[in-house]
Amino acid sequence: MREISSSITFEINAGETVPMKVSRSIRLAVSGGAVWVTRSDDTEDYWLQPGHTLRLRRGERLWLSVEGGGRARVAFAVAPRADVRVFDWLARVSDRLGLRSRDGWRTV
């Protein structure tokens, strides 16, 4: 079972079933062909046409498949976490103010 914890794109061939586990909240987008999605703890199955998206919850298990003679491309996109953006911003500000050196060393 593949574990999804970051943004990734891959193709699924017709007749193939791909089991997955979602490590963090993520969005699934479909292109190229329709994808059948079965989710753990959900009584509904989802038939996603190209261009459709589905928000997934952390800890979910998925089974993805494609029917027919083609293949589909699925893209998992993780939204950037707010705390990571804040740390990036702080690093840029400290660089501008000369409080931080890029080589990991600082002068005291």
Number of C-alpha atoms within 10 A of each C-alpha: 10 11 14 20 16 15 13 12 12 9 15 19 17 17 13 12 16 15 16 16 19 19 16 17 18 21 16 18 20 21 18 14 22 23 25 15 19 18 19 13 9 8 7 10 12 12 15 19 16 16 11 13 16 14 11 18 15 13 14 16 20 21 16 18 21 24 17 10 9 13 20 20 18 22 17 23 18 16 12 9 8 9 9 10 11 11 11 11 12 12 16 13 13 12 13 10 9 10 11 16 12 8 6 6 8 10 6 3
